[in-house]
Amino acid sequence: MKGLPEGVTVPARCIKTRRLFGVYFEEGEAGMWLAGATTPMDPSALDAVGDGVEIRGDIVVGVDYAGCPHCKGKFLLKCGCGRLMCWDGEERILFCPWCGRKGGVGEGLVGNLSGTAGRVRSERRVPR
């Protein structure tokens, strides 16, 4: 898409731990956006995403997608609230870790998300 950055980081939450992570999307062919690298995300990074970049088109999991960095869920779902979450591919009734809504898993592609241009900093690690 003309005028958009090469990549966009979109915040997501782990459905099991509710912890944040960023999913880095790169534009592929035919207007598709490929989910690739993931990284734990510091909650303060949500402020940077607030001014967001809209990406439009179908969202697909690319070959580089390693899954959720917290629970290793290999799929992404989008809630009616518009936010992303990981999914293990098994549970059919879920609670959104963003808004708390209960819902079933639908079929089809995720489309149209908001994120921030480039990569977002990782969650800070506290030495033990």
C-alpha positions as CSV (number, residue, x, y, z in Angstrom):
1,M,0.0,0.0,0.0
2,K,1.4,3.3,-1.0
3,G,2.5,5.7,1.7
4,L,2.6,3.1,4.5
5,P,5.7,2.0,6.3
6,E,7.5,-1.2,5.3
7,G,6.4,-2.8,8.6
8,V,3.9,-2.2,11.4
9,T,3.9,-3.5,14.9
10,V,0.4,-4.3,16.3
11,P,-0.2,-5.0,20.0
12,A,-1.7,-8.3,21.0
13,R,-2.5,-10.0,24.3
14,C,-1.8,-13.6,25.3
15,I,-5.2,-15.3,25.9
16,K,-3.7,-17.4,28.7
17,T,-1.6,-14.8,30.6
18,R,-3.1,-11.5,29.4
19,R,0.5,-10.2,28.9
20,L,1.2,-7.9,26.0
21,F,3.3,-8.7,23.0
22,G,3.9,-7.0,19.7
23,V,3.3,-8.7,16.3
24,Y,5.4,-7.3,13.5
25,F,3.5,-7.3,10.1
26,E,5.1,-6.8,6.7
27,E,3.1,-6.1,3.6
28,G,3.2,-9.0,1.2
29,E,1.7,-9.4,-2.3
30,A,-1.8,-8.6,-3.2
31,G,-2.3,-6.3,-0.2
32,M,-1.9,-9.1,2.3
33,W,-0.1,-8.4,5.6
34,L,2.1,-11.2,7.0
35,A,2.5,-11.7,10.7
36,G,6.1,-12.4,11.4
37,A,8.3,-11.7,14.5
38,T,6.7,-11.4,17.9
39,T,8.2,-9.9,21.1
40,P,7.0,-9.3,24.6
41,M,5.9,-5.7,24.9
42,D,6.3,-3.2,27.8
43,P,2.8,-1.8,28.7
44,S,4.3,1.7,28.3
45,A,4.8,0.9,24.6
46,L,1.0,1.1,24.1
47,D,1.3,4.9,24.3
48,A,3.4,4.8,21.1
49,V,0.8,2.7,19.4
50,G,-1.9,5.2,20.3
51,D,-1.2,7.4,17.3
52,G,-1.4,4.2,15.2
53,V,-1.0,3.4,11.5
54,E,-4.0,1.7,9.9
55,I,-3.2,-1.4,7.8
56,R,-5.9,-2.5,5.5
57,G,-6.1,-5.9,3.9
58,D,-6.1,-9.5,4.9
59,I,-3.9,-10.5,7.8
60,V,-2.2,-13.9,7.5
61,V,0.3,-15.8,9.7
62,G,3.6,-15.9,7.8
63,V,6.2,-18.7,7.8
64,D,8.3,-16.5,10.2
65,Y,5.5,-16.3,12.8
66,A,6.9,-18.0,16.0
67,G,3.7,-17.7,17.9
68,C,2.9,-16.0,21.2
69,P,6.1,-15.3,23.2
70,H,4.2,-16.1,26.4
71,C,2.2,-19.3,25.7
72,K,3.4,-20.3,22.2
73,G,-0.1,-20.1,20.7
74,K,0.4,-20.4,16.9
75,F,-2.7,-18.4,15.7
76,L,-4.1,-14.9,15.9
77,L,-7.7,-13.9,16.5
78,K,-9.3,-10.5,16.4
79,C,-12.1,-9.7,18.9
80,G,-15.1,-7.6,18.1
81,C,-13.4,-4.8,20.2
82,G,-10.8,-4.7,17.3
83,R,-7.8,-6.1,19.3
84,L,-5.6,-9.1,18.6
85,M,-5.0,-12.1,20.8
86,C,-3.1,-15.3,20.5
87,W,-5.0,-18.6,20.1
88,D,-3.8,-22.2,20.5
89,G,-6.3,-23.5,17.9
90,E,-8.2,-25.7,20.3
91,E,-10.6,-23.7,22.5
92,R,-13.8,-22.8,20.7
93,I,-15.3,-20.4,23.4
94,L,-12.9,-17.7,24.5
95,F,-12.8,-14.6,26.7
96,C,-11.0,-11.6,25.1
97,P,-8.0,-10.6,27.2
98,W,-8.6,-7.0,26.2
99,C,-12.3,-6.4,26.8
100,G,-13.4,-9.5,28.6
101,R,-16.2,-10.4,26.1
102,K,-17.0,-14.1,25.7
103,G,-17.4,-15.4,22.2
104,G,-16.9,-18.2,19.8
105,V,-14.2,-18.6,17.2
106,G,-15.4,-17.6,13.8
107,E,-14.0,-18.5,10.4
108,G,-12.3,-16.3,7.9
109,L,-9.4,-13.9,7.7
110,V,-8.5,-11.1,10.1
111,G,-8.5,-7.7,8.4
112,N,-7.7,-4.1,9.1
113,L,-5.6,-3.4,12.2
114,S,-4.0,-0.4,13.9
115,G,-0.3,-0.4,14.9
116,T,2.7,1.8,14.9
117,A,5.3,2.1,12.2
118,G,8.4,-0.1,12.6
119,R,9.2,-2.2,15.6
120,V,8.3,-1.4,19.2
121,R,10.7,-1.9,22.1
122,S,10.6,-5.1,24.0
123,E,9.4,-5.6,27.5
124,R,12.1,-4.7,30.0
125,R,13.7,-7.6,31.7
126,V,14.4,-7.4,35.5
127,P,17.7,-9.1,36.5
128,R,17.2,-11.9,39.1
